[in-house]
Amino acid sequence: MCGIVGYVGPKRAEEILLSGLARLEYRGYDSAGVAILTPNGLRLIRQVGKISNLVQAVQEAGITGNLGIGHTRWATHGLPTEENAHPHCDCTGKIALVHNGIIENHRELREELLSRGHRFRSQTDTEVLVHLVEEEYRGDLVEAVRRAVARAVGAYAIAVVHVDHPQEIVAARLGSPLVATATPEEGFLASDVPALLPYARAFYFLEEGEVAQILPGGLRVWDRQGRPKEVKLREVPWDPLSAEKVGFRHFMEKEIHEQPRAIADTLRSELSTPWEEGLSGLDLSQVEHIYLVACGTSYHAALVAEYLWEPLLGLPVSAEIASEFRYKNPAVGEKTLVVAVSQSGETIDTLMAVRGAKAKGAQVIGVVNVVGSALAREAHAVFYTRAGLEIGVAATKTFTAQIAALELLGLWLARARGLLREEELRQAKERLSRAPRLVEEVLELAPQIEALAQKFYTYPNFLYLGRGLLYPLALEGALKLKEISYIHAEGYAAGEMKHGPIALIHEAMPVVVLYSAQELPEKVLSNMQEVRARRGILLVLADHVNPEVEELADHLLRLPPSSRELLPFTFTPALQLFAYHVARLKGTDVDQPRNLAKTVTVE
């Protein structure tokens, strides 16, 4: 949520800031702004709405400089107005600051600062930070920032510039991500890697409590105790072209079609790793319970793993929503394994769940897409998805890559616990390696799926039903539709239909049924008959079609048959394409749906 970009060097800072902010649009925002150090001092330009508004305002102002910071804001305190947009300035106009996160004690700090004569221009919690820096400044900007953030309670990622420090950006991080890098003459800062991909492929990921100084040609970093740290840049294997649509109408459409490669890359990387190496450092012999913790789409991937792992491992396996798990005081201890699933590795609820579990002695495995992210650093072992950069806010290729990673991780855990022989592990890996081709076969059905979307995009409500392994996929299908088309859609376990949802079924209610010969087909047929008896509209996705299915379905999409563990790789892309085309036909902003952010870094 929100985006930060900073630049210092010989080039035009405003151009780099604006292009960097454009690459962070997927994070979600409602306003944007920049602060540029010009020969006449700091110039702030802020606009409500799209970055294109900000670009026009900067061009009309004709400002230029070699140092600056920029921000896209997602309103939390105060309305989305120009006054509340970042950057914010201190009373002297010499200091500018941008901030992601929430300052929980901002009211007390504001009252304290007002009593000492500070003037506030916005309703934001952020503005207290720039006034704190002003109070603490004694000629050393790094020290002023360190002292200022020590007085704040909450989460923050900040970037600060000062008129008297024309070759320096100071940044600090606690609970919200920041990355920095430097080339021989330049320094860069951002809240996420995509903003900086045109300039570098190696980055420093700030850790909790760190303060950084970004200079032309170098970085300096201090830990929360003020001790200097060695700066080691991490390579990020993402291609700048991944931030381009290259012939597709939307990033989401492109990323749906990138799934065969994302799954293949994930499996290729981990299939070549011996399971002993992948799980080194973990003691799994005493594990008595496994929790999978995640949010949103990642939670649905965790649910898929729950269905597959529990019979495979013979252990209780529970998929948990991270925002609930962290507060319910779960029974976690040294005999617990926690598997945290997160695309970004920065999802605040997932990170807090991990930290709470570690504090109780649990072992943690992270399943994550971003090298160097907080989850990757804090987990005892990391299982990377290799999906590459995902720009669309609605997760697509990262979801199927997560499922591929979790299925392989489950096999590793079974082998480590002596439940699979080496030959059985080899055969299971071979079956899993067929997943990319199955996705390709489903993508070839895109014209049929688009035709179905034409028939359904005007309906205001949808019900999605699935049993067994198809239940999490029904949840995900409904989530995708509501996220990007703004159509009300709910996913249910089909066996729960008679416990409430059946009351919603009538002649104008589409019911999307996921049908497979692998998952209780007779019971799903019974559910379909109940829908038909109430004149609901049956849209059936089926990997096995018999005469009864054909007779009951009003609309039928035939999917390629597969083994049970491969069902997510046939049903998921079909559901994604259906949601995509419905949203496209409705004319919504598919890549940047309203009110949504790619990474949720605040509660």
N, C-alpha and C positions, 0 to 999 in steps of 0.2 A: 504494500500500500504506500502511496506517495513515491516520489522519485527525487534523487539528489544527483547533481552533476557539478563538478568543480574543475577548473583549468587554470594553470599558470604556465606561461611560456611565451615564445616570440610571435605566435599566431594570433589571429583575431578571436578573442575569448568568446565573444557573443555567438559566433558561428558554431563553435564547438559545443557550447552549452545548449544551443537550440537544437542541434542535430542529436545530441545526447539525450535531451528530454524527449524528443520524438521517438527515440528507440525505447524509452521507458513508458510510453503511453499505455502499454498493456497492463501496467500495474494498477491502473485506475486513478482518476483524478477529476477535480471539478474546477480547478484554477491553476495558474502557473505564473512564474515570475523569474527574473534574473536580477542580479546585482553585478555591475561592471565597474571596475576601477578605471576611470578616465582621467585625463590631465586636470579636469576640474573637480575631481573627487568621486565619491561613489554615486552611481546612478542606478536607481531602482525602477524597473518597469514590471508591472503586474497586470494580469488580465484574467477575467472569469471566462470559463469555457475552454475551447480547444487550444492546443499549442499554436495552431495557425493564427489565432488572434494575437498571441504574444509575438510571433514572428513578424506580423504586420506592424505591431506597435514599435518593436525594436527598429525595424527598417525606417519607419516614419520619424523616429527620434534621432536616427543617424549616429547613434553612439558606437564607440569602439574602444577596446582596451585589451590588455594582455593578462588580466587577472579577473576571475569572476566565479560566481556560484549561481546555480539555477535550481528550480524546485517545481515539482508538480504536487499539488495539495489535494488531499482527500479530507474533507471537512469533518472534524471531530468536536472542536470547541469553536463555536461561532459559525455563522452562515458562510456559504461560498461567495464572498464579496472581494472586491479589489483590496479593501483595507485589511482583510484577514488573510489574503494570499501572502505567501513567502516570496522573497526574503523580508525579514524585519530588521529595522535599524535601532540603534541606541539613541539616547537623547542628543548626543553630539553629532550624529550623522556620519561618524567615522567607522563604525562597526556594523557589519551586516551578517546575518545568520539565517541558515535554513535548518529545518528539523523534521525528522520523521519520528513518530512515537507519541507518547502521552506523558505529560508531567502531572503526576497525581497531586502534588502539593502546590499547584500553581496559584490557588486562591490565597493561601497564606503568604507565599512569596510576593504576590502582587500587592497585597496590603502592606507588607513590610517595605517594599520598594516605593510605593506611593507615599508612604509616610516620610520617606527620605527625599522626596521631591522628583522622583522619576515620572515621566509623562508617557502614558500608554496610548497607542493609536488603534489598537485592535482588540478583539474579544478572545484572542487565541491564548492557549497555554504556552505556546512557543515564545511569545514576546518576553516573558519573564527571563528566559535564558539570555537573550542579548543584553538585557539590563544587568543581569548578574555578571556577565563578562565585562561590561562597562565598569561596574563597581570594583571588580578584582584586577583590572588592568593597571599595571605599573611599568609598562614598557616591554614586558615579556608576554606575548600573546598565548604561547603554549601554557604557561603557568596560569594565566588568567582563565583560560578555558578549563584547565584541570580543577581549579578552585571553584569555578562556577558550577560545573556539573556535580561536584561533591555535595552541593547544597540542594540538588534536585532529587526528588523521589519519583521513580517511574522508569519508562523506557525511552531511549533516545538514540538517534544517529544524527549528528550535527556537523555542519561545516561552517567555518567562521573566517571572514576576511576583515582586514583593518587597513585604513588608508595609509598608516605609517609603516605597513609591512607589505610593500607592493610585490614581493617575490615569495609569498607564503600563504598557504591555506592551512588552517588547523582543523582537525576533525576529531570526533570522539564517538565511541559506540558503547551502548549498553542495551541489549535486548532488541536491537534493530540493525540490520546488516549494512556494512560499508566495505567497499573494495577500493584499493588505490594502486597506482602504478606510476612509473616514471620512464621516460626515454632520455637520451643524452641532454636534451635542452628543455624538456617539458615535464610537468607533473599533472596527474589526472586523479580524480576522485569520483566515485559514483555509488549509488545504493545497490546497483546490480551490474553484472558483467556486460550485458548487451550494449549499454551506453558507450563502452570503451573498446568494443571489438575492432573498430576500424584503426585503432592506434596501437594496440598491444594484444598479446596472447598470454602473457604471464602477469599475475596480480598478487597483491598482498591482501588477505582477508583479515580485517581487524577483528580481534578477539574481544571478549567481554571486558569492559573497563579500560580499554586501551585508548590512548591519545596519540594522534599521528600529525606530523608536520609534512606537508606536501610541498616540495620545492622543485624548481626547474632542474631536472636531472637526478633527483634523488628523493628518498623517503627517510624519515626518522620516526621511530615508534617508541613509546614508553608504556609499561604495564600500569595496572591500577595503583601500584605502590610508587610509581614514578621512576622505576628502574628502566634504563635503555634496553631495548630488545634488538636482537639480530633480525634483520629484514630479509626473509626468504620468499621470493615470488614463486607462485604455483602456476604451472601451465594449465590452461583451460582449452581442451581440444574442440572448440566450437568455431565453425566457419562463419565469417561475416555474411556470407550469402544466405545463411539460415535466417537472417533477419530481413530477407527479401521474399516477395511472393512468387517470383519467377514463374509467371504464367497462370497462376491460380487467382481466383477472384478474392479469396480471403486467406489469411494465415491458417484459419481453422481447417479449411478445405485442404490446403497444402499439407498440414500436419496429419490429417486423417490418412492421406495417401503416403505419408512418410513412415507409417507404422511397420510395414514389412522390414524396412531397414533398421528402424529403432529396436524392434524385437530381435532381429538377427544380430545387431551389434551388441545388445545386452547379453544375449546367450553366448555369442562368440567369445566375448571377453571373459565371462565367468566359466564357460565350459572348458576353457583351456587352463583354468586354475584348479589344482588338486583340492578336494574338499578339506583335507587336513590343513592346507595353507590358508584357505578362505576362513576357516573357523579357528585359526591359531590364536592362542591367548584366552580362549573361552573354555570353561569347565562345564560341559553339558551333562556330565554323568549324574549329577544330583538334581537336575531340573525337574520340578514337579508340576509347573504350570507355565504356560506361555500366554502373554498378552500381546496383541497387535494393537498399537495405538496410532491413530491418524485422524485427519479431518477431511470433510468433503469427499471428492472423488477418491482420494487416497484411502479413505475409510472403506469405500466399496471394494477397492483392491484387497484391503485387509480382510474383509468379509469373505471374499473368494478364497483367500488363504486359509481362513478358519475352517471352511467346508472341506478343503483338501487335506489340511495338516492333521486334524484331530484323528481321523481313522488311520492315517499313515503313521503317526507318531505314538498313538495310544496314550496321549496325554490330554488333559483339559486345555483347550485353546480358545481364547476369547478375543474377539475383535471389539475394540472399545473406541468410542468417540473421545478424542484426547481432551477436549474441553470439559467433559464430564468426568473422565478418569482421574484427572489431576485433583479434583475436589471431593471425590467420594471416599477418600481414605481407603484405597484398595488393599487387599491382603497381599502385599508384595514383600519379598525378602530375598535371602541369599539363594533360595531354591527356585527363584522366578527368573524367567527370561522374558525381556521386553523387546519386541521388534517394532521400531518406530518407522513409519512410512511417510515420506514427505518429498514432493517434487523439488521444492526449493531448498529444503534443509533449514529453513528459517521460520517456519510456521510457529508462532509463539506458543500456542496451546500444546503442540506436540513437543516442543523443546522443554516446556515446564513439566510436562508429564514425565519426560525422560529424566530430568534433573531430580524430580521427586522420587522416582524409582531407584535411581543410582544412590540417592541418599539413604535408602533403606537396604542397600546391598545387592540389588538386582543387577544382572548382566544385561547389556543393551547392544542390540544390533541395529544399525541404521540402514534403511533402504532409501537411497537418495539419488537425485539426478545431478546435483551441483557439487563439483569437487571443491573442497575447502570451505564448504558451508558449516554453520554452527553444528548441525547434527552430525556431519561427517567428522568433525573434530571431537565431539563429545561422546560419541558411541564407542564401545569397546571394540567393535568390529563394524566394517562398512561393506555393504553390498551395493555397488553402483549400478543404476540403470544408465544406459548409454543412448538415451533418446535424443540428445542434442538440445539445442535451444528451442523452447516452445514459447511462441509469442502470443497465440490466442489465449484469452483469459480462461476459456473453458478447456479443461484438460482433455486431451485425446491420446496422442502417442505416448505421453508419460504414463497414462493409465495402463495401457496394454504392456508397456515395458515393465511397469511395476509388477503386473501379474506374472510375466515371464520370469522376472527376478525372484519373486516369492515362490513360484513353483520350483525353481531350481534350488533355492535356499531350503525349501522343505525336504527335497531329496538329500541335500547335504546333511541336514539335521538327522534324517532317518539313518543315513550311513554312519554318522558319528555315534549314534546310539545303538549301532549294531542291528538295525532293523531291516537293512537292505544289504544283500551281498554285492560285491563289485560288479558282477555281471548284470544283476537287476538294476543297479544304478546306471550302467551303460545303456541298457535297453530303454529305461525311462528318459534318459537324456536324448536318445535318438528319437523317441516319440515327440518330445517337446520341440526338437529342432524343426518339426514340420509346421510349426505355428506361422512363420512368415509367409509360407506359400498359401496357407488357408486364408490369411488376411487378403492376399492378392486376389484370390478367387472371389471373395466377397466384394472387394472394390470393383471388380468387373461387373457387378450387379448395379452399379451406381445409376444407370439410366432407369432401371426398374424402380429403384428406391425414390428417385426424383419424381417419377410418375405417381407414386403413392403419395408423396408429399403434396403434389398438386391437388389430390383429392381431399386431403385432410387439413390443410393449413388454416382454414377458416374456423375450425372448431375451437371453442374456448376452454375445454377441459379434456383431459385424457387420464385413463387408468392403465397402469402397466402391471402385469401379473407374471410371476415366475415361481417355480418350485426348486428346492435344492440349490445347486450351483447357479441356477438361472435367476434366483431371487435377488442376489446382489446386482446382477446385470439389469434386472427390471428397475431397481432403485437408480442405477446409473443412467439408464435410458430416460427415465422420468426427469432426473436432475438435468441432463443435457438439454432436454426440450424446454424446461422452465427457465434455465439459465439464459439461453440465447434467443428464445422466441417470445418470452414473457407469457407463455400459455401455462395455465395451471395444470400441473401433472403430478400424479402421485404413484409411487411404486409400492406394491404389496406382495407379500408371500401369498400365492394363490389360495392356499388353505385358509387364509384369514378373510377371504372375500365375504363369507357368510357372517362374519363377526363385525360388520359395519359397512364396508365399501359397497356391498351389493345394493344398499339403499340409494346409491348414486346412479345406478344403471337405468337408462331409458333409451328411447329411440335416437337421441342425439348425443349419446356418450360413446366415443371411441374407446375400445378396450384393446390394448396391445398385449397379446399373449405370446410368451416365449415357450415354444413347444419343442421338446427333444425326446427321442426314444431313450436317452440316457437318464432322464430325470422324471420319474413317476408319470409316464405318459397317460395312463388310464385315468389317474386323478385329475390331470390337467384337462383331459377331454371332458370330464364331468364338470369342471369349472366353466369350460366353453359352452356346454349345454345350458348351464344356469344363466350365462350371459345372454345366449340366444333366446331363452325363454322370456327374458325381460326386454327383448328387442334392442339390446346393445349392439353396437357396430363392432364386429370382430376383425381386427387386423392381426393376423397370425404370422409370426416368424418361426419357421420350422426347418429342422435339419433332417426330418424324416416325415414323409407325407403318406398317409393311408387314406382310403376312401372317406372315412368318418371325418378326418381333418378337413379334407376338401369340401365336404358337404356343409360343415359348420362355418367355415371361414367366409366372411364377406370379401376379404382381401387377403391374399396369401403371398408371402415371399419365401421362396425355397432357398435354403442355405446349404452349403456343402456339408455332408456328414463328417463326423469326427469322433474321436474318443472323448470320454467325459472331461479329462483334464484340459482338452483343447477347446471346449465350448466357448470360453471367453473370447477366443480369437476368431470365432465366426459370428456370434451374436453381437459383440460390441461394435465392430465397424459398421454393421448394418444400422444399429440404433443411432450411432453418431451421424451417419449420412442422412438418416431420416430427420433428425433434429436440425441438422445444418440446412437442409433444403427447405424445411418448414420455415425456419427463421429467415432465410434468404428471400423466400416468397413473401413473407410478411414485411420485409424491408427493415428489419432491426439491425443494429450495429453488431454484427456477428462476432467480430474480434474483440470488441470492447463493450460488452453488455452493461446496461445501466446499473449503477450501485455496486458493481463487483470489482474486485481487485485480484490480481494473479497470486500475490503472496500476502497472507494476512499476518502482519507482524505486531499487531496490537490487539488487546482483548476487546 
